[in-house]
Amino acid sequence: MKKKLLTFLLTLALWFVFAGRVNIQVFLLGTIICSFISLMFADHVFRLVQKKYGTKEFFLKIYYIFLVISAFIYDVFLSAVRVSRHAFEIKPSFSPRVVSIKTSLENINSPAILANFITLTQGTLAMDFDLLNKNYLIHWIDVHSDDEAEVKKALISKHENLIAKIFD
């Protein structure tokens, strides 16, 4: 029963996100559809999750996904403020450069996800990724240092650590 209720609540929350609004019609239709989904698939979903990860590891990965998304939203907000500040300066003080940063991610999907996190923040653009050397070439609008370790810390270190925890 708990599995079905959890599946129902998760699918209903996802339904509201995709619907984009909450009103009585969306709620009723979502309740009907999510009820059928939870009744038909709850046991299968949890069996697959337990087969691959185990329940504890699955919820831990969900927690890390939440942390990655929260850190990303925070970075997008900060980068928007920084780029806006540079846009309205009378004498711009930014220093755009192309930097090369080495990553330590091992999973094949991890570098692509990290590149998306880099590219989606304002003021950065992931231009290339070298698979052999695991190097990103990133155009960054405001580089504060020439030291690769400082640039990596400022730009990708927290996302890299969280993504590694999700995919390893």
N, C-alpha and C positions, 0 to 999 in steps of 0.2 A: 504494500500500500504506500509506503514511504517513497519508493522508487517512482511510482506513478504520479504521486503528488509533486515530487521534485521535478519530474519531466514536464508535467503540466505547467508548473510555475515558470520554469526556464523557457519553454516554448511560448508561453503567453507573454513573457517579458520581451522575447525576441519579436513576437508578433507586433507589439506596441512600437518597438523601435523601427521596424520596417514600415508600419502603417504611418508613422510620423505624427499621429495625433491620437488622443484618447477621447472618445465619445461613446454613447450607449450602443450605437450600431457596430462600431469597431470592437467594442468589448464583447458584445453578444456573439458576433461572428467568430471572433478569436477564441472565445470560450468553447464554442462548438467544435471548431477545427482542432484546437489544442487538446480537447478532451479525447477526440478520436485518436490523435497522434499518441497521446500518453497511454491510452488503453492498448493500442496495437504494438507500440515499439518500446515501451519502458524497459521491459525485461531484456530485450535484445541489445539495447544501448548500454545498459549497465553490465551485461555479460561481456560485451566487446571491450568496454573500458577496463573491467577487472582482468580480462585475459591479457591485455597489452600492458597495462601499468600497475594495476592494483589500485584500490580505492584511495589510499592515503597519497600515493604519488600523483594520482589524477587531480585531486583537489589542491595539492601543492603546485602543480603546473598551472591550474586555473588562477591561483593566487599570484604566481609570477607573471602570467599574462596580464592580470589586472595592474600589477606594478609597472610593467612595460608601457601599457596604455596610459597610465597616470603620468609617468615620467615623460612620455612623448607629448601629452597635452601641455604639461608644464613647459617643456622646451619650445613648443610651438608658440606659446604665449610670450615667453621671454624673447625669442628670436624676432617675433613681430614687433615687440616694443623696441628692441635694439635697431632693427632695420628702419622702423619709422623715425626713430631719433636721428639716424644718419640721413634720412631723406629730407628732414626739415632743418638740418644744420646749415648755417650760413657758410662756414668754412668746414667742409666735410673732413673728418679725421679718420676715416676707415682706410684699411690697407688690404685690398683684395689680392689673393694669391692662390696658386694651385699648390696644395700640399699632398704629400704621399704619407699614408698611414698604414702600418702593418696591423693586421688583425690576428687574433688567436682563435677564432671560431673554427671548429672542426667539422660540424655537420654541413652537408651540401646546401641546405636551404638557408642556413643562418646568414651567410654573407649577403644574400639577396634581400632578406628582411631588414638587415642592418642598413643596406644601401637605400632602401625605401624610407627608413627613419631619418637618414641623413638628408635625402633629397626633399622630403616633405616639410622640413623646417625652412623658414625664410632665411636667405643669406647663404645657403649652402647648396651645392649640386654635386652629386657623385657622378663623376665623368667616366670612370673606368675601374674595373676590378681585375687584377691579375691573379688568376687561379693558382698558378705555380708558386708564386711568392707570397700570396695572400695580402696584396697591397691594394688599397683604395687610392685612386687619384681623385681628390676632392677640390672643387673650386669653392673657396670660402671668402665671403665678402669682407670679413674683419678678422685678420690673423693677428694675434697679440704677441706671438713669440715664434722664433725659428726652431725651437727645440721640439722634436717630434713627440716626446713624452708629454709635454705640456699641451700641445695641440690635440693629441689623442685624448688626454684627460678632459679637456674642455669640450670636445666634440662628440666622442663616441664611447667613452669608457663605461658609463653606467648602463647604456643600452646594450653594449657588448656583453657585459657580465650577466644581465638579466636574460638576454636571448640565449646565452650559453646554458643557463640553468633550465630553460624551457626545452631545448633540443637535445641536451645530453642525458 
